[in-house]
């Protein structure tokens, strides 16, 4: 066996050994009220829907012919003059750059009939082309029905001409009076934008460009300024490293402007030189969940440990046990080790100095230019405003009133500015404070360029005409610089001319086609400073308190830029598995100490206590509390980016934590909580979709055992092939059949490989699947009712850090949850497993079983098997018996309890014409009473096959790998899709790995999805 650890998905499973059985019994939450329905005269007298009709007849197959319903007819209008580059039914792809001030990615934009519908990574961009969940979901933000749609003047709709006249007058008045003209923008590393502003300043000499970011990376930038002499973040590459030690740095998330997911996964390939990851943190972060060894300490203790590690590395020595262990490993690995830190400037400085001492090869010397905030410069700007020195303020899609701790003071001081202009996408606080409003163009409607890091130049191009009357800031600057109706106001021409000096011999069109190219910026970072004594003093000034707060960003929400995106709000957090919520995380022991409750009600739904949170005199009221395994005692965590008022129907979710963030330090002491006596209703999906048992679902093995013990060793094998003892002797499980096999070697046969060692749980694959397959958003209430519609989920398993004995009950086939009480019921000699558990992320979708239990029970053959290995769903045959869902051991089939599109009960993107523009026309939108699930993106695989057939050639492995949305979106290579009949395909090679195993192989479903055992690089104690 790979591991004999106890695995659990929530602390409630530890409290209640029978919870899995209860969940299975509650799988279908509501009984059908047939008697009530038949006894309702009003219902009997009305016209009955197909679904209600089937309710009455108990879903008998004899009723199928009577239950037919006519689909609505929607008339279509053909093109009068068809665009030459659009072939109806055939997608176009455009290379572009996703940048919204917080996230960056070089991407390919898939369009259908002129509508962007999907975002894919740009393979030409390498690590800079990887997409996270927010990049994948950004296409839906284009179709946000809550956007500002018209220029405004004094709160009323107006034309661009009149708004520009008002602003031009304000600029002239301010210039004549010698008052400052301030363009307040998020970080914007665009060479052409900077050039244009310089020309704007030449016309208006008092003009100033001030950067403001809600999540500013100020501490990292200040540390870089001190250590490298340049205000640019260092670029790291972990591919050549064998040890990474992180102090509060969520480097697989939003760390230093760029995730290290890709190089981290590349360095984690199991073998003698596999990267070892040590995490020292307070919150259970995404990065900490992927660590080999995790030390959970409250923030003040993390600071102390970092200082002690620094002392040990530079020769001062330390008596701290944890610091000694870490420093010993760092010294042993030398240049192949790297230290990353976050939370404060002092922490970052010490990390840089440790890396300098080690000579870390992970430090590339390249500079990341994506973050430009300067706190001193911003404070200077606030001084100008308060002193009445600003005549015109132009806010480029930023809202300090919401995201700055002194936002209310800033709002009051705006009365001193004669002309306030908001270039905004929502009716937020800046919108309300402005006299003139210009709707900002979405990145998918805009031209632009970005210089993300040393030697890289990326172009942005529009993939759709502007949907509403919007304008990007560069277009506005041209108008205000040149005057209205000037021929030079075309930003495309301006960009093309500006890019020529950067592109050199490369043509603009070629660079645009590729999306990304090299630049002549050769900025290099080198160690030139760093005051260790000052950094140690800063960390020492952090006063320890009973409770300390860690502020962080979620993989779904980031800084809140896309808070009105329902795909992101519904996406479950990878750690807590909660959606539609922001909450305070607290350790189980502190929850007991402060009488914080997290309880399951009779419907197996989670309810939790609500508190008022006070930090340094600032109180946030009504904050729900989630009890988080792995949270350090004495610490609590709260995510930023939530609670945006007046920014759309979806954005006003959760509480706003920005009033607690000073823009520099992510950790705060002096925290107090006070219970309100009220309870909060959480919406989570982790306790749904119970698999058959819990043992060997997510396999893991220590690295030493992986290297030194044969996987199929008779006694110690960590991934022994499953065998059945038959009358003919022991036979491999996959060789035993109740059915005759059919020939699947003619044509492609698809398999999907999932490597648990590479999956970080980021969720990009979930959003990619949602976009590709028109998966509806159902809202918090339905999620709470266990009615999510995701075709792909990522199960998060906790496991005890200690091994437990294999009990006789286990040998006899007892379900593992029944052992929880025995192993941990009274604490015993073991620490409680919820204190600091290991974590495994496991993507689960339809397993496309060759012997699918769902197919054998469908009375109308709505689900059947294809020769290419995919399990099909014929939606128009489905009558909604749900027999297939009941018979699926993996719980991956979803039932449409409602019609989610054009239904006011579900007021999300499918309920308005603009939001529906994101729908993929190749995938039908399902309706009420129909079962659905993963199709392995059959529309894409068939399109790929047909394209090759037209060209009379074989489909390449690369084409098939990108045909499955989840695999194409995965930045770590955890998912690999391909043709098993292609002997050269990567998926075929992965199939031969000794880490390969199947979920629930013992029940004989013979899936076409297989997994790879997770390898932990540590010495098991």
ABEGO torsion letter per residue (X at the ends): XABABBBBABAAAAABAAAAAAAAAAABABBBBAAAAAABAAAAABBBBAAAAAAAAGGBAAAAAAABBBBBBBBBBBBABBBAABBBGBBBBBBBBBBAGABBBBBBBBBBGGBBABBBBBAAAEAAABBBAAAAAAAAAAABAABBABBBBGGBBBBAAAAAAAAAAAAAAAAAAGBBBBBBBBBBBBAAAAAAAAAAAAABAABBBBBBBABAGAAAAAAAAAAAGBBBBBBBBAAABABBBBBGBBAABBBGGBBAAAAAAAAABBEAABBBBBBBBABBBAAAAABABBBBBBAAAAAAAAAAAAAAAAGAEBABAAAAAAAAAAAAAEAABBBBBBGBAAAAAAAAAAAAAAGBAABAGBBBAABABBAAAAAAAAAAAAAGABABBBBBGBBAAAABAAAAAAAAAAAABABBBBBBABBBAAAAABABBBBBBBAAABBEBBBABBGBBBBBBBABBBABBBBBAAAAAAAAAAEBGBAAABAAAAAAAAAAAAAEABBAAAAAAAGBBBBABABBBBBABEBAAAAAAAAAABBBBABBBBBBBBAAAEAGAAAABAAAAABBBAAAGBBGBBBBBBBAAAAAAAGBBBBBBAAGBBBBBBBBBBBGGBBBBGBBBBBBBGBBBGBBBBBBGBGBBGAEAAABBEBBAAAABAGABABBBGBBBBBAGBBBBBBBAAABGBBBEABGABBBBBAAAAAABBAABAAABABBBBBBBBAAEBBBAAABBABBBBBAABEBBBBBBBBAAABAGAGAAAAAAAAAAGBBBAEAAAAAAGABABABBBBBBBBBABBBBBBAAAAAGBBAAAAAAAAAAAGEABBBAAABBBBBBBBBBBAGBABBAAAAABAAGABBBBAAGBBBBBAAABAGAGAAAAABAAGABBBBABBABGBAABBBAAABAAAAAABBAABBBBBBGBBBBBAGGAAAAAAAAAAAAAAGBBBBAAAAAAABAAAAABAAGABBBBBAABAABAAAAAAABAABBBBGAAAGAGBABBBBBBBBBBBBX
